[in-house]
């Protein structure tokens, strides 16, 4: 497995020094899909000189660009996704995570069946752009306290199968799995669709190794799938400079 951190570009050199394999940046801050090429060029130049690359991106769609509801601007969405996928590929990207609960949460009284159909339509469109640029869109389940639709790995798997596109896969996030009390077997069941992993000590959503939490069950499930991909820490740090060393050592102890 390969390890990274969800953080800003200013930390890329420190991650490389510690021994991380990649950095996971934010779509909005790094790819700026609605900004012009001049603005993006600044990021491109910084990445060109970076010792590790931003192979993954989180925070795909902001809450003001709705995927679900009565005010979906599909033209804007398509332009946004195309720019994100194209720019991600230009600077070393391979995976974009679609959690973005604010964009997909279902308002009271709105049909959940229609919401799922809208998400499927969005992902099918996204697959057009993702596949054209060699990017994978990974559906991130979001637990109930933060989202109200696609809450489990099983939900993400069902949606990926429904869309049935090579560019649409699934993410397993230990924090959300833990909050939903989801069985680890669901990760194993999603083996052929598993494209990315997020990790945190799931009780406090802190960095691996901040306490004595046992990650064995999680990593055992990943090993059963044959997963050899990326595992990104998406969590809080008390002291970033030193805690990322602890996190990497902890994660590697389970592999």
C-alpha positions in Angstrom: 0.0 0.0 0.0 1.0 3.6 -0.6 0.4 6.4 2.0 -0.5 10.1 1.8 -2.0 12.9 3.7 -5.0 15.2 2.9 -3.4 18.6 3.3 -2.3 21.7 1.5 0.5 22.1 -1.0 2.6 24.0 1.5 3.2 20.7 3.3 4.4 18.7 0.3 8.1 18.9 1.1 7.6 17.9 4.7 5.5 14.8 3.6 8.3 13.8 1.2 10.9 14.2 3.9 9.0 11.9 6.3 8.5 9.3 3.5 5.0 9.7 2.2 4.3 8.5 -1.3 2.0 11.3 -2.4 -0.1 14.2 -1.2 -3.9 14.5 -1.5 -5.0 18.0 -2.3 -8.4 19.8 -2.4 -10.1 20.1 -5.8 -11.2 23.7 -5.1 -7.9 25.0 -3.8 -5.5 23.1 -6.1 -7.4 22.5 -9.4 -9.7 25.6 -9.1 -12.1 24.3 -11.8 -13.9 27.6 -12.2 -10.8 29.8 -12.3 -8.9 30.6 -15.5 -5.8 28.9 -16.7 -3.6 31.8 -15.4 -4.6 31.1 -11.8 -4.1 27.3 -12.3 -0.6 27.9 -13.8 0.7 29.0 -10.4 -0.2 25.6 -8.9 1.1 23.7 -11.9 4.5 25.4 -11.4 4.7 24.5 -7.7 3.8 20.9 -8.4 6.4 20.6 -11.2 9.1 21.2 -8.6 7.5 19.1 -5.8 9.3 15.9 -4.7 6.0 13.9 -4.5 2.9 14.4 -6.6 -0.8 15.1 -5.8 -2.1 11.8 -7.0 -5.5 12.2 -5.3 -7.9 15.0 -4.7 -10.8 15.4 -2.2 -13.6 18.0 -1.8 -14.8 17.5 -5.4 -18.0 19.5 -5.7 -18.8 22.6 -3.5 -22.2 22.8 -1.9 -23.2 25.7 -4.1 -23.0 23.5 -7.2 -25.9 21.2 -6.6 -26.0 17.6 -7.9 -29.3 16.9 -6.2 -32.5 19.0 -6.1 -34.6 21.2 -8.3 -31.8 23.7 -9.2 -29.2 21.5 -10.8 -27.1 23.4 -13.4 -25.9 20.4 -15.5 -24.0 22.6 -17.9 -22.0 24.2 -15.1 -21.4 20.8 -13.5 -20.1 19.3 -16.7 -17.7 22.2 -17.3 -16.5 22.0 -13.7 -15.9 18.3 -13.8 -14.1 18.5 -17.2 -11.7 21.2 -15.9 -11.1 19.3 -12.6 -10.3 16.0 -14.4 -8.1 17.7 -17.1 -6.1 19.7 -14.6 -5.7 16.8 -12.1 -4.2 14.7 -14.9 -1.8 17.5 -15.9 -0.2 17.6 -12.4 -0.1 13.9 -11.6 -3.6 13.1 -10.5 -5.2 9.7 -10.7 -8.2 9.8 -8.3 -10.8 12.4 -7.4 -12.9 11.6 -4.4 -16.7 12.4 -4.6 -17.9 12.8 -1.0 -19.1 16.4 -1.2 -22.2 15.8 0.9 -23.3 19.4 0.6 -23.8 18.9 -3.1 -25.8 15.7 -2.8 -27.7 15.8 0.4 -31.4 15.4 0.0 -33.7 18.2 1.3 -36.7 17.3 3.3 -39.6 16.4 1.1 -37.4 15.7 -1.9 -37.7 12.2 -3.4 -34.7 9.9 -2.4 -35.3 7.9 -5.5 -35.0 11.0 -7.7 -31.9 12.1 -5.8 -30.2 8.7 -6.5 -31.2 9.1 -10.1 -29.6 12.5 -10.2 -26.4 11.3 -8.6 -26.2 8.5 -11.1 -26.7 10.9 -13.9 -24.0 13.2 -12.5 -21.6 10.3 -12.1 -22.3 9.0 -15.7 -21.4 12.5 -17.0 -18.4 12.7 -14.8 -17.2 9.3 -16.1 -17.2 10.8 -19.6 -14.7 13.4 -18.5 -12.8 11.1 -16.1 -12.3 8.4 -18.7 -11.2 10.9 -21.3 -8.4 12.1 -19.0 -7.4 8.9 -17.3 -9.0 9.8 -13.9 -11.0 7.6 -11.5 -13.9 9.2 -9.6 -14.2 7.4 -6.2 -17.6 7.6 -4.5 -17.1 8.4 -0.8 -19.8 7.3 1.6 -20.6 10.0 4.2 -22.0 9.0 7.6 -25.4 10.1 8.7 -24.1 12.9 11.0 -22.6 14.6 7.9 -24.8 13.3 5.0 -28.1 11.7 4.4 -27.6 9.7 1.2 -24.9 7.2 0.2 -23.8 6.6 3.7 -22.0 3.2 3.6 -19.5 1.4 1.4 -22.4 -0.8 0.4 -24.4 2.2 -0.8 -21.3 3.4 -2.7 -20.9 0.0 -4.3 -24.6 -0.1 -5.3 -24.3 3.3 -7.0 -21.0 2.4 -8.8 -22.7 -0.8 -10.1 -25.7 1.2 -11.2 -23.6 3.7 -13.1 -21.5 0.8 -14.5 -18.6 2.9 -15.9 -14.9 2.2 -15.8 -14.3 5.7 -14.4 -16.5 5.3 -11.3 -15.3 3.3 -8.3 -15.7 3.3 -4.5 -13.8 4.7 -1.6 -13.6 3.1 1.9 -13.3 5.7 4.8 -12.7 4.2 8.2 -14.2 7.2 10.0 -17.5 6.9 8.2 -17.5 3.1 8.3 -17.1 3.3 12.1 -19.7 6.0 12.6 -22.2 3.8 10.6 -21.2 0.7 12.5 -20.7 -0.9 9.0 -19.3 -4.4 8.9 -15.8 -4.7 7.4 -17.1 -7.4 5.2 -18.6 -4.6 3.1 -15.1 -3.5 2.1 -14.3 -7.1 1.0 -17.5 -7.2 -1.0 -16.5 -4.0 -2.8 -13.0 -5.4 -3.7 -13.3 -5.1 -7.5 -14.5 -1.5 -7.2 -12.2 -0.3 -4.4 -10.1 2.6 -5.8 -9.1 4.7 -2.7 -9.0 4.7 1.1 -9.2 7.3 3.8 -8.2 6.6 7.3 -8.4 8.2 10.7 -8.6 7.0 14.3 -12.4 6.9 14.0 -13.5 7.8 17.6 -11.8 11.3 17.7 -11.1 11.5 14.0 -7.5 12.0 14.9 -4.2 10.7 13.3 -3.3 7.0 13.4 -1.1 6.4 16.5 -2.5 9.2 18.6 -3.8 6.5 21.0 -3.9 2.7 21.2 -6.7 2.2 18.6 -6.4 -1.1 16.9 -6.6 -0.9 13.1 -6.1 -4.6 12.5 -9.7 -5.3 11.4 -9.6 -2.5 8.8 -6.3 -3.5 7.3 -7.2 -7.2 7.4 -10.3 -6.3 5.2 -8.1 -4.3 2.8 -5.7 -7.2 2.5 -8.5 -9.6 1.8 -9.5 -7.4 -1.2 -5.9 -7.5 -2.5 -5.8 -3.8 -2.2 -2.4 -2.3 -2.9 -3.5 1.3 -3.6 -3.4 4.6 -1.8 -4.3 5.2 1.9 -4.7 8.8 2.8 -4.9 10.2 6.4 -7.9 12.5 6.5 -7.9 13.6 10.1 -6.9 16.1 12.7 -3.4 16.6 13.9 -2.2 18.1 17.2 1.3 18.9 15.9 1.4 18.3 12.2 5.2 18.2 11.9 5.6 15.3 14.3 2.2 13.6 14.2 2.6 12.7 10.5 5.7 10.7 11.4 3.7 8.8 14.0 0.8 8.3 11.5 3.0 6.8 8.8 4.9 4.5 11.3 1.5 3.3 12.7 0.0 2.6 9.3 3.0 0.8 8.0 3.0 -1.4 11.1 -0.3 -3.0 9.9 0.9 -3.8 6.3 
